[in-house]
């Protein structure tokens, strides 16, 4: 079981390392969003995808290790959480301390990641709102008020003031 715990600790350390890389990319993404640098944003997104692929692989390894530990402890893997496993390792204080340390580090990193993602989400929503506002403004500028012109049958002709068929005045 000691080797399984060591494998779990190493896997969690590797996961934390990948999440920290992802966190740095998220900070770069914030800058790219603020600068509206779509090319840089695309590059960052590609790099993020590589990190996520690596994290997924590590997560699968972690789950397999947890399944093996659950079998040894004769418990259900779904109910076996890291906090519970840490408390079960009272007989091996070195492993308990290491697992608790990486558990706390990973928890902290994921919290920072959540905050960064929420900030980026807010920035993107603001950018989308600005684009919508600009699009609505442009569309509103193209529409002129209708005149009160009536034909002989007292029907509105619906003509508009100062609007042609095109969107721009080519005479300038």
C-alpha positions in Angstrom: 0.0 0.0 0.0 2.9 2.3 0.6 3.9 2.2 -3.0 0.3 3.1 -4.0 0.3 6.1 -1.6 3.7 7.2 -3.1 2.2 6.9 -6.6 -0.8 8.9 -5.6 1.4 11.6 -4.0 3.6 11.8 -7.2 0.5 11.9 -9.4 -1.1 14.7 -7.3 2.2 16.7 -7.5 2.3 16.3 -11.2 -1.4 17.4 -11.5 -0.7 20.4 -9.3 2.3 21.3 -11.5 0.1 21.1 -14.6 -2.6 23.2 -13.0 0.0 25.8 -12.1 1.0 26.0 -15.7 -2.6 26.3 -16.7 -3.0 29.1 -14.1 -0.1 31.0 -15.7 -1.8 30.6 -19.1 -5.0 31.9 -17.6 -3.2 35.0 -16.5 -1.8 35.4 -20.0 -5.2 35.0 -21.4 -6.5 37.8 -19.2 -3.9 40.1 -20.7 -4.8 38.9 -24.2 -8.5 39.6 -23.6 -7.8 43.1 -22.2 -5.6 43.9 -25.3 -8.1 42.2 -27.6 -5.3 40.2 -29.1 -7.1 37.4 -30.8 -4.0 35.8 -32.3 -2.4 35.5 -28.8 -5.7 34.3 -27.4 -5.8 31.5 -29.9 -2.3 30.5 -29.1 -3.0 30.4 -25.4 -6.1 28.4 -26.0 -4.1 25.8 -27.9 -1.5 25.6 -25.1 -4.3 25.3 -22.6 -5.7 22.3 -24.5 -2.3 20.6 -24.3 -2.3 21.1 -20.5 -5.9 19.9 -20.2 -4.9 16.7 -22.1 -2.0 16.1 -19.7 -4.2 16.8 -16.7 -6.8 14.3 -18.0 -4.2 11.7 -18.3 -2.9 12.3 -14.8 -6.5 12.3 -13.4 -7.1 8.9 -15.0 -3.9 7.6 -13.3 -5.0 9.1 -10.0 -8.4 7.4 -10.3 -6.9 4.0 -11.0 -4.6 4.4 -8.0 -7.5 5.4 -5.8 -9.4 2.4 -7.0 -6.5 0.1 -6.0 -6.3 1.8 -2.6 -10.0 1.4 -2.1 -9.8 -2.3 -2.9 -7.0 -2.8 -0.3 -9.0 -0.8 2.3 -12.2 -2.7 1.2 -14.2 0.5 0.7 -16.1 2.0 -2.2 -13.9 4.2 -4.4 -16.7 6.8 -4.7 -16.8 7.3 -1.0 -13.0 7.4 -0.5 -11.9 11.0 -0.6 -8.4 12.3 -0.1 -9.3 13.9 3.3 -10.6 10.5 4.5 -7.5 8.8 3.2 -5.2 11.2 5.0 -6.9 10.5 8.3 -6.6 6.7 7.6 -2.8 7.1 7.3 -2.2 7.8 11.0 0.2 4.8 11.2 2.5 6.3 8.5 3.0 10.0 9.5 5.5 10.8 6.7 3.0 9.7 4.0 0.2 11.3 5.8 2.0 14.6 6.0 3.1 14.5 2.3 -0.4 13.7 1.2 -2.0 16.4 3.3 0.5 18.9 2.0 -0.1 18.2 -1.7 -3.8 18.0 -1.0 -3.7 21.6 0.4 -1.5 22.9 -2.4 -3.8 21.4 -5.0 -6.8 22.8 -3.3 -5.2 26.3 -3.3 -4.1 26.1 -6.9 -7.6 25.0 -8.0 -9.1 27.9 -6.0 -6.8 30.4 -7.8 -7.8 28.8 -11.1 -11.4 29.2 -10.3 -10.9 32.9 -9.5 -8.9 33.5 -12.7 -11.5 31.7 -14.9 -14.3 33.8 -13.3 -12.4 37.0 -14.0 -11.8 35.9 -17.7 -15.4 35.0 -18.0 -16.4 38.5 -16.8 -14.0 40.1 -19.3 -15.3 38.1 -22.2 -18.9 38.9 -21.3 -18.0 42.6 -21.1 -16.4 42.3 -24.6 -19.4 40.6 -26.0 -21.7 43.2 -24.5 -19.6 45.9 -26.1 -19.7 44.2 -29.5 -23.5 43.9 -29.2 -23.8 47.6 -28.3 -21.6 48.6 -31.3 -23.6 46.4 -33.6 -26.9 47.8 -32.4 -25.5 51.4 -32.7 -24.4 50.7 -36.3 -27.8 49.2 -37.2 -29.6 52.1 -35.5 -27.5 54.7 -37.5 -28.5 53.0 -40.8 -32.2 53.5 -40.0 -33.6 57.0 -40.5 -37.0 58.1 -39.2 -39.9 57.7 -41.6 -41.5 60.8 -43.0 -45.2 61.6 -42.8 -45.7 61.5 -46.5 -49.1 60.3 -47.7 -50.2 59.4 -51.1 -53.6 60.2 -52.7 -55.3 57.4 -50.9 -54.2 58.7 -47.5 -51.7 55.8 -47.1 -48.3 56.4 -45.7 -45.6 56.0 -48.3 -43.2 55.0 -45.6 -40.3 56.8 -47.1 -37.3 57.6 -44.9 -35.2 60.8 -44.6 -31.7 60.7 -46.0 -31.3 57.0 -46.5 -30.3 55.4 -49.7 -29.9 51.8 -50.7 -26.3 51.5 -49.5 -24.8 51.8 -46.1 -22.1 54.3 -46.9 -22.1 57.6 -48.9 -19.6 57.1 -51.7 -19.6 60.9 -52.6 -17.1 61.7 -49.9 
